[in-house]
Amino acid sequence: MNDVSPAALAALPEGIDPAFLIRDPNGCYGIAIEDAEVPTGPPLRDVFGNVVCDT
């Protein structure tokens, strides 16, 4: 994903490659854990526990 927001990069856990980031149709990020046609995984959360989304 080439257009990752700075907020998503900042919330990415240490050691996780940004290539594992996925974004849903609402602009919210997750971390891909399943390599499928449509990757799935847990939501990306900031230090406050909020899901990271582009606004």
ABEGO torsion letter per residue (X at the ends): XAABBAAAAAABBBGBBAAABBBBAAGBBBBBABBBABBBEBBBBBAAGBBBBBX
